[in-house]
Amino acid sequence: MGFDITTNNTETNPDILLAEFFKTFDSFSEEEKARFTSAWNFLCAKTADIKRTCGLPYILHPMRVASILAQSKLDIESVISGLLHSIFEIDGISEDEVKSQFGETVFKIVRDTSKITGMKINATTIQQADSIRKMLFAMIDDVRVILVKLADRLDRMRNLKSIEAKKQRLVASEVIDIWAPLADRLGMQSVKSELEDLSLKYSNPDVFQQIKAIVAQKKDERAAYLEKAVNAIYKSAEKLGISVQISSRAKHFYSIYKKMQKRNVPASSLYDLLALRVICETNAECYTLIGIVHGLWKPMDGRFKDYIAMPKSNGYQSLHTTVVCEGKPLEIQIRTSEMHNMAEHGVASHWLYKKGMNHDKVDVASLGIFNQLQNLKNEDLSNESFFAKLKGELLGDEIYVFTPKGDVISLPQGSCAIDFAYRVHSGVGEKIVGAKADGKIIPITAPLQNTQIIEIITNPQAHPTENQLKIVKTSKARQKIHAWLMTNDPNFEDKAALEQRMRDLDAQNERSRSIQDEKRKKRVKKGGNPEIVERSHYTGKIIIEGTKNVECTLAGCCNPQIADPIVGYMTKKGMKIHKATCITFQRIPNIENRMIEVEWERK
């Protein structure tokens, strides 16, 4: 096959790269090849003289991104979009030009991918929340935007060694915080695992090398051990007329790293580093095989998980068990070939162009993350702390619990019965007074456990409390409780919002003080009294949103003086002016939405 086009290579000739692409990925029709060639020629012409900071031609990264998407067997629109994903970075290229040459679908995917590329996702401010919000909501319109972006991130991680160590750690942190969990939510396990391993390689290289060395140790001994287990399953399955495919592997480095953290032990002390995957054809065969495995080896208590009867919210299905084989733990996954395809490609399998594939097997809209996003699309998510919690809910770990009727409810890890109640219905959440788990009374604030059957006890006289607001984990519960308290509890004070307002005002005041200090220094140099000179520059009147001579009242609580930094808001009796540092002003409910621009009039 020549060089592997999805990884580092030294070839830079455009014609050779194109030929190798079609040689490597030979499932395209002639019409699709012509469309891709047109996009490739366009990219090469527009970037002929451009090189990356590493000195390599601009075209290599887009070709590798397109190759990752082609390797995942995505449709031609996705592959072309991957090739052109950064084209709007180039000067002189208009949106109309891309739309007219490559069609509306490719244009929209490229445009929205470009918007995400420009976001500062690893910032720690409100801009981060807004960036992630836009990125996640972009998936609602066309999830291929995120698939292209994931391919872009994956290629950048594969080629991260050319940048300085500090930037490597920043990029790795962003990937582990956003992109790997997002791949997991979309069911793309292979992409998620590779992103995690590469992130560990650059964020904690010492641990990565330590795990790599331990996994490599006694390779022959491990191979012999796994071969015995594989042969035992093959032999037993053959007796029952079941055809299976079995693959063995060491676990991904990042999953080993997480086990080290969880158990607080070095990798050398871990034994369950090996796993087998058994692929069969039907659901019934999956359950027959789990019986075979448990007959061959003793299963470890509490390590059997049935994700076929209870799929994950990203569509993942499989049977998981851990058995003791020759004195060592061995994890075994059993699934059908269709489940395996979903596990590897996730939501991406909706666009597979492979012949014979049913494009309707994956209902994108049914995935949990899309339902959550649809419900949240029109909500006000501007509060930074609120969105940080929302991000944790969308991209964090999940648990699965049942309603008494057997419906599966997925919740963020750490959720309590109050979260469950609001997920069932807002009215149930507002009236909750108690809960049962598997028939036993539990505190409504206690974290729920996987597979519990939850029953909610309500009382028509009950209502949300501020203590509930502090405890719940889900955005829906938090939002509904907050809204009820703001409407019905006159004593409720939104401390988080107040603290944020005070931080914003402090920053604003600091900027104002810096400006005033500079002006005072200049006046002192000229020999004047800074305070008298400063106040003499103003008329004593106040300009409100650029308009002069508007009636207003100076607040008695802080008594603003001429030249003081001021803020204003509208009351039933008219405009009121406070000092920007006034604590009374900062505690006014919803003040950030009532503020009006005011300033002292200069002479």
N, C-alpha and C positions, 0 to 999 in steps of 0.2 A: 504493500500500500504506500510505499515511500515514507515520507515523514508523517507524524501525527499532526494533523492540521489544528487540532483543538488545544495543543500545548505549545511550548516554545519551539520555534524552528528558525533556521537561518535563511530560508528562501525568501527573496523579496521581489522576484519578477512577477508582475501581475498576471501574465498569461499562464505561467507555470502554476501559480497559486489557484487560479480558476480551474485549470485542468485537473489539479489534484483534488479540488473540492468535489467536482462531479465524479471523479474516480472513486473517492471515498464514500460519497453519498449518492448512490445510483438509483434511488427510488423516484426521482423527479421525472415528470413527463417532459416532452420536448417544449411544450408551451411554457412550463414552469422554468425550465432551463433558460429559455429566451428572456423571461422576465428577470431572473436573477442576474443573467449576464448584462442586461441593460443597466440594472442598479449598480453592478460592480464597475462597469465602464464609467458611469456617472461619478461614482465615488473616487475612482482613480484619477479622472480628469480634474475634479475639483480640489484634490489634495496632493497632486503630483509633487509639489515642492515642499510639502510640510513633513517635518519629522517630530517625533516625540522627544521629551526631555532626555530619554535614554539613548537617543540617537537613531532609533529604528524608524522606518517609514510609518506614516500615520495609518496606512491601510491594514496593517497586520492585526491590530486589536479588533476592528470591526469584522474582519474575516473570521477571526477566532470566535467572536460572539455568535456570528451567523452559524458557524460550525457546531457550536454547543447546542443551538436550537435545532439544527438539522440532525444532530446525533440523538436528540430527544424525540426525533421524528415528528416535529411540529409542522403545521401547514406552511405553505409558501409565503403567505402574508407575514407570518411571524419571522421567518428566516430573513426575508428582505428587510423587514423592520429592524432586525438585529444588525444587519449590514449597514443600515443608514441611521442607527440610533443616535449618533452624535453629529449628524450632518449639519444641524443648525448652529453648531459651534463655529462653522466655517463662515467667514465674511462673504457677503454677496449672494448667499443662497436664500431665496424667498420661499415662503410657505406655498404660494401659488405654483411655483416651479416644481416642487416635490409632489404636490397634489395632482397636477396635470400629467406628470410623467408616470407616477406609480399608483395613483388611485386614492380614493377617500380613506379606505381602511388603513393602508400603510401610512398615509399622512397622519391620521389621528394617533396611531400607536407611536410613531416617531415623535410627534409634537408633545404628547403627554409624557413619554419617556424623557425627553429633553427637559421638561419642567421638573421632573423628579431629580434629574442629574444636577440641576442647579440649586437644589435645596441643601441647606447646611444641617444634615440630620444629626450630626454628633455635637451640635451646639447644646448648651444646657439652659437655654432661655425659652421664652414663649414662642420664639421662632421655631424651635425644635418641635413643639407641639403642633404648630400650624403646618410644618413641613410633613410630619407623619400623617396628619389628618388628610392633607391633599393627596398624599401618596396612597393611603388606604382607600380613600373614596374614588380614586382613579380606577381601582379594580372593578367597581360596580359597573362602569361603562364598558370596559373591555379588560379582562384580567390579563390579556396578552401583554399589556403595558408592563405589568409586574414580572411576567415571564421573561421578557426581553431584559428588564433591569436586573433580574436575578442572574441571567447569563452574563451580563456585563460585570456584575460584582464577582461572579465566580472566576471569570478570566482575569480580572484585576488581582484577585487573591492568588491565583496560580502564578502570576508574574510580579509579585510584590517585592521580590528581593532586590529590585533595581532602585528602590527609594530608601531614604534614610530611616534608621531604626525608630525614631520618635513617630514619624508619620505611619510607619508600619503598624505600630501599636494602636494608633488612633483609628486606622482603617479596620484593623482586626476587632477593636472594641465595637465599632459601629456594626460590623457584620454579625457578631455574636449577640448584639442587643436587638437588632432589627431584622436583618436579612435571613439569618438561619431560622429564627422562630417563624418568620413569614413563610419560608419554604415549607416548614413543618405544618403550618396551618393550611397550606395549599396541598398537603399530602405528598410533597416531593421529597421523599426520604433520602434518595441518593444525593441530591443537591444539598439538602440540609446537612447530611453527615460530612460531605467534603468541605463545605463552608466552615463547619465547626472545627474539623481537624486542622484546616489551614489557619484558622484564627488562633488556635492554640499554638501552632508552630511559631507564629510571630508575636503573640502576646506573652507567652511563657515558654521560650525556646528550651530552657533547661529541663523542664518537666516533659516537654514533647520528646526530646532526645532520650530521656530516661525511660519513658514508656516504650518508645520505638525499640530500644535495646532489649528491654524485658520481653516484648512480643517476639523479637527475633531469636531469643535464646531457645535452645532445645527445639529448633524447628523440626528436625527429623522425628524426634520423640513425639511431638505434638501431631505431626502428620500421621504417624502410626496409630496413635490413640483415636484420632478422628476417623481414620479409615476403618477401624474395627466397628465403631458406632454406625457409620454409614452402611457398611456391609450387613450389619444386623438388621437395620431397618429395611434395606432392599430385600433381604431374604424373607422376612416376615410379611412384607407387602406383596411379594410375588406369590406366596402361598395363597393369598386371598384374591389374587388376580387384579391387584391394583398397580397401575404403572405410575412410578414417581420419578422425579428428578431431585437430587440432593446436592446441595453445595455447602461447603464448610468455610469458615472464615474466623479470623480473630476479630474481636469487637473493635469498633472505631476508637481511635485514641481519645477523642473528647469524651465519649461515654465512659471510658476507663478513668479519665481524669475526674469526672463528676462522682464516680464511685469512690475514688480516693478521698475526695473532699467530704462526701457524705459519711464515710466510715472512719475518716481521719487516720488512714493507714497508707503506707507507700504502695506503689503499684506491684512491687515484688510480693506483697502479702495477699494480693487478690488472686483468687483461683478461678472465678467465673469469667474468664477472658475469652472463652471460645463459644461459638454458636454454630448450629446447623439450620439450614432452611430446606424444608421439604415442600415440593410443588406437586400437586395432584390436579385432578380435573373437576371434581364436584364437591359440594359442601358435605355431602354424606361421607365421601372418602376422607375428608379432613377429620371428621369425628371418629371414623374407624381407625385412622392413623394415630390419633391421640391415645386411643385405647391400646394400640400396639406398643407405642412408646412407653406408656405407663406400665405395660406388662413386662417390658424388657428391663426397665430400670425404675427405681423408687423415685416418685416425684417429691420435690421439696415442698414443704407445707407453705401455702399461701402464695405460691409462685405460678399458679395456673390462671391465665386470663383469656376470656372468650370474647375477642373483638369481632367475631363473625355474628353472633347473636346481638352483640352490643357494639356496633361500629363506632370508631372515633368520629368527632365532628368534622374531620377533614376527609372522611370517606374510607379511612384505612380499615381493612378487615384482615384478621389472621387469628390463629390460635397460638398462644405462647405458653410454654411450660419450661421449667428447669428441673432436671433430673440429676441423680447422683450416679455417675458412670465411672466405674473403677476408682471410686473414692473421690472423684472430682466433680464439681457442679458443671453441667453442660446445658446451655440454653438451646431450645429447639423451637422453631417457628414452623407452623404448618398452614398452608394456604393454597388456593387454586391459582392457576396461571392468570386468570382474569384479575383476581385480588392482587397478585404480584405485580401485574402491569399498573394497577391503580396505586400500589404502594411505591413503585419506582417513579412514576410520572405524575401522580396525583391529578390535580385539576388540568394539567397540561394535556392529559390523554384525551380531553374533549376535542382537541384540534389535531390529533394524530392523522397523518395522511397515509399511513400504512394500509395497503390494500386489504380489504376484508374487515377493517375495523368498523365497529358501530359507533358513530360519533355521538349517539344519544345515551351511551352507557353512563356517562358522568353528567349529572345535572348540576351545573356550576352554581345555580341559584340556591340549591338545597344545602350547600356547605355552610356550617355554622358561622364562619367569619363573615359571609355575605349577608346572612340574615341579620347579624348584629349591626353591620355597617348600614344596611338599608334602614333599620330602625333609628339609627343615630344621625343619618345624613342631614336632617333638617334641624338638629339640636344645636344649641350654642355651646361649642366646645372650645371657647377661647381661653378659659381659665387653665393656666399651666399645670397646677397641681391636679386638677380634675383630669386633664388629658393624660398626665403621666400614669394615673391609675387606670384610665381607659386603655392605654397602650399595654399595661400589664395584663389587663383582662383579655385583650384580643390576642396577645402574643405570648402570654405566660402559660404555665402548666395548668392542666385541667383535671377535674374529677368528673365521674359519671354516676348519677344517682337516679332512682326510679320514683315515679308517682305511684300511689296505690293501684292505679289502673295499669301499670307496667310501662308507661311512657318514659323514655330516657331523657334526662335533663343534664346538659353539660354546664359546669360552673367552674370559675377559676379556683385553683387550689386555695384552701383557707376559707372558702365561703361557708356561711352559716344558714340556718333555717330561714332567716329573714330574707337572704338573697334568693333562696329557693322559692319562697312564697311570692316575691315580686316577679320572679321569672314565670311562675304559673299565671298570675294575674295581679295587677296593681291593687285591686280591691282586696285580694287575699293578703297582700303584704301590709296594707294599712291596718288590718284588723287582727293580725297575728298576736296571740298571747301565749302559745305553747307549741310544742312539736314532738313527734315520735319518730324514732329511727328503728326500723325493724320491730315495731310494736312496743318499744320501750321509750318512756319519756326522756327527753334530753333537753338541756338548756338551749334556748333559741339562739344563743350567741356562740355555741360550741361549733368548732369546725366540723363540717360533714366529711364522711369517709366514702371512698369508692364503693359503689354497688349497694349502698344502703337504700331501703325503701322509706321514703320520707312522707309523713302525714302531718298536715298543718292544722292546728286548733285555733279557731278565731272567736272573737267576741265583738258584737256590734258597737260596744262602748269603747273599744280600744282605738288608739291612734299612734302615729309615729312619734318617736322621741329623739332628742338630740343625742342620747347615748347610742341609739341604733345607728345614727348617721356616722358615728365614729367607728363602728364595728364592721359594717357591711363592706363587701369586696367588689360587688358588681356596679357598673355605672348606672344601670337602670334603677336599682334600689337606692343608690346614693342620690340620684337626680330626683326621684319621686319623693323621698323623705325630705330632701332639702326644699323642694317646692311646697310641700305641705307645711313645713315649719315657717317658711317665709310668709305664707298666706294666713296661717291660723295661730301662730304663737308670737304674741307681741314682745315676749322676753328673749326670743331667739336672736342671737348675735352671730353672724357668719364670721367667725374668727379668722378662718383661712383667707377669705376675701379681704377682710380688714387688714390682715398682715401684708397681703400682696399690694393693696392700695398704699399702705404706709411705706413699703419698699419703693414703689414707683414714685411716690411724692418725695421721699428722701433723696432719690436719685435726681429728681427734677430740681429740688432745692439745692442740692450740692452743685449742680451745673450753674444755677443762678448765682450762688455764693461765689463760685470761681470767677464768673464774669464780673460781678460787683467788686471783688477783691482786686482784680486787674485794673479796673477803672479807678479805684481808690488809690492804688499805688501810683498811677499816672498823675492823679491830682496832687498827691503829697509831693511828688517831685517838682510840681509847678508852684508849690508853696501855699496851697489853699487848704481850708478845713474840709476834709472829704465829706463829712456828713452834711454840712450846710450846702456845699457845692452840689452834692448828689440830689438832695431834695429840691434844690432851686431849679433843677432841670425839668420839673414836672409842674403841671397846672393844678393838680389836686383833683382833676376830673378823671373819670374812668371810661375807657373805651370797651364796649361789649360787642364781641364778634365783628370788630371793625367799624362799629357804629358809635358816633359820639352823641352826647346829650341824652342818654337813656337813663331813666330814673332807677336808682338802686339804693340799697341800705347797707351800711357797714355793720358787720356783726359785733355785738357788744361783748361776746365771749373772748375775742382775741384783739379787738380794736385795731384794725389795720391802719398803719401810718403811710403817708406818701413815700413811695419808692420801695415799700415792703413787697416781697413776692406775694401775689394774691391769686385766689381761685374764686370762682363764682358758680352759683346754681340758681335755678328758678324755683320759687316757692309759690304758694297760693296768693301771697301778698306781694309778689314781685321778686326782682332780682336781689340776692343777698351776696355780699362779698366777705370772704374770710381770708386770714393769712394762710398761706400755703402750708404752714406748719401746724395749723390749728387741729388739735386732737378731736374737738367736737365735730368739726367738719368731716374728718376722716371716719368717724363712726356713723355717719348718716347712711341708712340702708340704700343700697343700689346707687351710691353717689357717682360711680364711674360712668353711669349711663345718663346722669342728670347734669354733669358739669358743662359749663359754657365758657368759651375762651374770653378772658378779660385781661386788661393791662392798664397801667397808669398812662394818661395822656401826656406826651412830651410837649414842651414849649416850642 
